């Protein structure tokens, strides 16, 4: 467990501290792959849930395919997003879910979104598959940073070494990735123009026990299976 990581300044201002910890745990797995870190990457999309308007998501940290390293295209290569919070709460949980939808639609790859306080663990979102014409989104709670890092190590280890690179006449853009098994979130065939319609979404299905996260704010319920 990391103790006393955060001070009173906003999370992005403390990047040097938290990146030191993230790199120590994950960078060795990225070194031999066509992946790199980027910060404060922006993506746009329409989050349904009755809002009916375009939202902008900004990821604290994004692991991207190196092919999309230019500032204006990084969201296209998004593979794993990490949202940093001083304290896990229902608000941060909802933010992570929203970022998952928006970056998943923007990226060419099956996307994995993480929300963590770098101390007690966090939440992970991904699209697990399709059933009866609906896309199934899962939310998993990971208790403790050891569990969270192991989850991310497994996910990174299963990524193709040449993700986003040329393979003969084609580019390596898989629709599915493993550990956890996940698929590319897609827009509804009903979409027109630039609007992203997620009316065929099911979930997120909850996997875990929030009560194991000390001091987690349960003052608001989201109507999920807990």
N, C-alpha and C positions, 0 to 999 in steps of 0.2 A: 504494500500500500504506500502511495505517495502522501506525505504529510506536509502541511504548510506550503503547498505549491502556489496557492493563489494569494494575491494581495488585493488592495482596494481599487486598482486600476482595471479597466475593461479587459476581457479575455484576450482580444487581439494584441493589446499592448504587452502582453506577457508571453508572446510567441517564443522568445528565446528560451524561456524556462520549460514550457511544455513540449516544445519541439526536441529539446535535448533528451527528454524522457521517451518520446515517441520514436525518435531515431535510434536510440539505444535498443529498443525492443523490436523494431520492425525493419530498419534500414538494411541490415545484413541480407534480408530476404529480397529486397528490391534491387540490390546492386547488380545482379546478373540478369535482370529483366528490363524490358523496354518500358519502364515506368519511372515517373518522377513526381515529386511533391509540388503543389502550387497552393498559394494562400489567397483567400478572399476572392474566389472565382464566382462569377455571377451567371445565373441562368434564368430564363423566363418561361412561363407556361401558365395555362389556365387550370387552377385547382377548382374542381367542381365542389361538392359539399354545399350547394346552395349559394355559393358566393357569386358565380357568374361573372367574374372579372379576372383580368390577367394579374398574376402575382410575380414578384421577383424573389428569387432565393439567392442567398450569398453563403457559400460554404467556408467555414474557417480554414479547413485543410482539405485538399483533394488529391487523391492519388490518381494520376492520369496516364494514359498511353503517351509515350514520348513523341509520337508522330504529331500530336495535337498540342505542341508546346507554345505556339503563338498565343498571345493574350486573348485574341478574339475567338479562338477555337478550342480553348481548354475544356469547356463544358462538353464538347463533343466527344472527348476522350475520357470522360469521368468513369472511374471504375469503383472507387471507394471514397465516400465522403465522411469526414470527421467533424462533428460539431462539438465545440468545447464549452462547458458550462461550469461555473463555480459550484452550482448546486443543482441537482436533478429535481425537476418539478413537473407537474402536469403541463405547464406552459412549454418547457423545453422538450417534453415528449411530443407535443403537438407540432412544435417547430421542426423536430427531426422527421416526423411523418410527412409534413409539407415539403421539406427539402428532398425527401426521397422521391415523391411524385414528380416534382419539377425537374430534378436532375436526371431521373430515370427516363423521362420523355426526351430530354435534350441530348442525352448521351447515345452513342452508337452501341454501347455495351450493356449487358445486364449489370445493374447498379446495386451497390450495397451502402446503406446509410447508417452511420454510427452516431450516437449521442453519448457523451461521457463527461464525468466531472474529474477524471484522472485520479480518482481516489477509491470510489466504491463500486465501479463498474459502469454499466450503462445499458442502452437499448440499441438494437439493430433491426433494420427494416430491409426486406427484399421481396421480390415477386417469386413465388415458389412454382407457379405453373398456372394452368387453365383448367377449368372444370365447368361443364355445361355452358360454355360460351362466356364464362366470366373469368377475370384475372384474379388469382388468389395472392394476396399480400400478407406476409407474416411479420410479426413483431416479436422479438425475443429479448428477454431480460437476461443480462449477464452479471452475476453477483461477484464483485471483486475484480481487480485489474488483471490478476493472473488469468481468470476465465476470459476476459475480454481480449487480452493479448493473444491467448492461445487460439481463440476464434478467428482473429485477424490473421495470425500466422498460417492457419490452415487454409483460409481463403486465398491468401497471397501465394502460398505454395502450389495451389492447384491452377493458378493462372498460366496460360500459355506463355512461354518465354518470348515469343515474337508477337505479342498482342499489338494490333494496330500496324504491324509492319507488312511489307510486300511479301507475298508468297506466290512467286510466278506472276501471272497477270492479275491476281486478286490481292486484296488487302485482308488481313486476318481480323474479321469482325464477327466473332461467334455470337449466336443468339442465345446460347446457354453456357453457363459456367458451373463449376462444382464446388462443394464444401463451403457453404451450403449450396445444394442444387438450386440454381436460380435462372430466371429467364428475363428477356428484354421486355420491359413494360411498353405497351403499344397504345396508340390512339385508336379510338373507336372508328369504325368505317363511316360513322355518321358525321365525322369531322368535316368542316369546311374551312377554307382559308387557313389562318394561323391559330385557330382555337383548338385547344387540347381537351377532348371530352373523355372523362373517366367514368361514364355512367355504367360501364360494364365491370366495375371493380367490386371485389368481394373481400372483406377484411378491414383492417388487419386482424388476423387471428393471433391471439396472445399466447405466448409460450414462456412461462416462468412465474416467479412469485415476487411481486413488488415489495411485499412486506419484508423481504430479506435485505432490502436497501435501507439502511438506517436513515431516519429523518426524511424519507421521501414524502413529498407533499401530496396527500390523498384527499385534499379538501374538495376536489372536483373529480367526478367520475366521467369516463368517456363511453360508458356502455359497452365495454369490451369484456370478453371472457377472462376473468381473473381468478 
